Amino acid sequence: MLAVSSKLPPGQIASDTFPRFGLTPFAHRFPTRTRDVVVEVGGEVAEAITVSDELRALPQVQQTSDFHCVTTWSRCALRWSGVRFADFYEQVVVPRARPRRDAMFVLLRCQDGYRTNLPLQDLLAADVLLADALNGEPLPIEHGAPLRLVAPAHYAYKSVKHLSRIEFWRDDRHWRPAGFRFMDHPRARVVLEERGRGVPGWLLRHLYRPLVGPTIERFRRALDQHR
């Protein structure tokens, strides 16, 4: 079992709850498929593929790690279960889809329309998971059912919920951010406080923090209405 230190990084405040959270335009967007895990793989690949049962055949891992929202709240010691992205890439993507060797820019697309990106080298880290369970229970809708990415070294907007498609490209020409461009750093590493681009991380702390409470409430109301 992997474990990540619970020492909080710069600008983060510990939370005793784990709310549904995100960009406010996505509060009322929900996945249409919540039980069956289906992931499309495309981009600059020799063959576009759809993956489902292959995920269950990969080594299953459990991991305890902290979750750091870019808006400055952190939930420590969450227990995720799933498969390592590295295993998925090496055992499924490479032999079946055969991506270009230089396709290092990875787009992550979700059922609710959200999208982000990470360099392939970051996704291949040992603690990056494709998770389908949280704290010993199947992943709930509010936290990404049926499948989400978990990338503990990065701010949580990279740990996309309801993951449905992964694309491998040589560059970012196919990339369009889900929100304002300054809000999406290419890597968003927590330890370096890469909260966004073109604006210092310490400054974004002060811009984001007043939005936490209203955003939590907006997402809570949307979930109640959905149920």
N, C-alpha and C positions, 0 to 999 in steps of 0.2 A: 504494500500500500504506500502510495506517495503522500508526502505531507509538505505543506508550505508554511513557513513561519507566519504567526499571527501578529507580528509587529507591524503596526500601521505605517504606511508610507507617507510622504509629505502631503499635508493638507487634508488627510482623511480623518473622519470621525466614525467611531464604532457605532453600529446600529444593533438593537436587539430584535429587530424585525427584518423580514426579507420581502419587501413589497413588490408588486408588479410595477414596472417602471419602464420609461423609454421616452422617445420623442412624442410630444403630445398629439400630433396628427395620427399616431398609431394606436391611441387609446381604445378606439372603437373598432379596430381591425383584429380579426381572429382567424386562426387557421380553419380550413374546411376539412382537413384530414387530421385527426388527432390520435388515432390508434395505430395505424399501419405506418411503419417507417419506410419512406420511399425517397431516395435522393438521386437526382439527375446529375450527371457529370458531363461537362461540355467545354467549349472554348477551343483552344488550339490543340486538339487531340486527334489521333488517328481515327477514333471511333467514339461517338457519343454513346454513353451507356446509362442505364437506370439500375440502381442498386437497392436491394431490399433484404432478401434472405442472407446475402453475403455478410452483412454486418453481424448477424447473430453467430456466424461461424468464426469470427475473429476473437482473439483472446479478450475476455472481459476483465476489466480492472475497476478497482475502487480507489478513490482519491479524496483526501481532505484538503481543501484549499480555501483561501479567502477570496471574496468577491468585492471588487472595488469599483463603485460607480463614479463616473467622471464628475458628477455633481457634488462629490466629496463624502458621501456616506459609504461605509464598508460593512459587510456582513461576514463575520469571521467563521472559520471552521465548518464550512458546508461540506457534506459528504455526497460526492457525485459518483455515479456508476455509468460505465459505458465502454467504449473502445478508444484506444489511442488514435488520433488522427494519423500519426506516422504509420501505424499498422494498416489503416485503411488505405493510405496512399501507396505504400509499398506492396501490399498484398492484393489490392483490388484495382486501384486506379492505374498504376504503372503497367501491369500485365494485360489489363482489359481495355482501357481507354488509350493508353500509350501517348501521354502528353509530350509535347516538344520538350527537349532537355532545357531549353532556355525559357520555358513558360513558368516564370517564377512569381508572377503577379496573380493572386488568387482572389476571385470575387465570390462572395458568400451571399446567396439570395434566399429569401424566406417566403413562406406561404402568405404572410400578411403584407408583402410588398417591401418590407425593410431589406436593406442590403448594406454590406460593408466590404472591406478588403483587408488582407494581410499578406505580407511576403511569405512565400512558401517556407523559407528557412525558419520563420517564427512558428508556423503551424506544425512543423516537424519536431518541436520541442517535446520532451517526454511527458510534460504535464498538460498538454493540449488534448482534450477529449471530445469525442462525439458522444454526448451524454443522453441517456434515456431514463435515468432514475436520480432522485434527490432524497437524501436522508433515508434511504431504504425503501422508498415508495416510488411507483411510476411517476415520471415527470408530469406535473399538473399543467393545465393550460396556461396559468399565469406565469409559469417559469419555463415555457418553451415546448410543451408537448407537440409532437411525439419525440422530437430530437432537437438538441441544441448544441452549439459549440461552447466549450468551456476553455478559456485561455487565461489562466490566473495572472500571468505576468503583464496583461494588458488591461486597460480600462474596459469596463463591462459592455460598452457599446460594440466591442469586437466579438463578444460572446453571444452571437445572434441566437434568437429564439426561433422555433418552428423552421429549422433549416430544411430547405427543399432542393437547392441546386448549388453546385460548386463548379466554377469555371476557372480554367488555367489559361493565362494569357502572357504574352511577352512584355506588354506594357499596359498603361491605364487608359488606352483610347476608348474602351468600352465601358468605362467607369463613370457613373453619375451618382453623387452622394444623395443619401436619403433626406438630409437636412442642409443647412448652410455649409458651404465647403470649409469654413474656418473651424467647424465643430468636429471634423473628421481628420485626425492625424493619420498618416500612412501606417504608423506602427502603434501609437498610443501606449507606450510602455509606462507602467505605473512608476517604476523606480526613478525614471527620468522626468516624471510629471509632464508627459507629452499629452496634455488634455486636448489640444487642438493645434491648428497650424496658423502661424503668423501672429499669435497672441501668447504672451508668457503664461505658463501654467498657473503660477501663483495669482495672476490677475483673473483668470477664468474661475478660480475658486470662488472669488467674491461675486462674480457675475452669476454663477450657477446656484450657489447655496440658497438664496431666497426663493428659488423656484422649486426646491425639493418638496416642501409640504403641499403646495397646490398641485404639483404633478402627481404625487402619491394619491391625493384625493380624487383627481380626475380619472386616473386609471382604476381606482377602487370602484367608483361609481359605474364606470363602463363595464367592468367585470360583473358587477351585481346585475346590471341590465341584461347582459349577455346570458347570464344564468337563468 
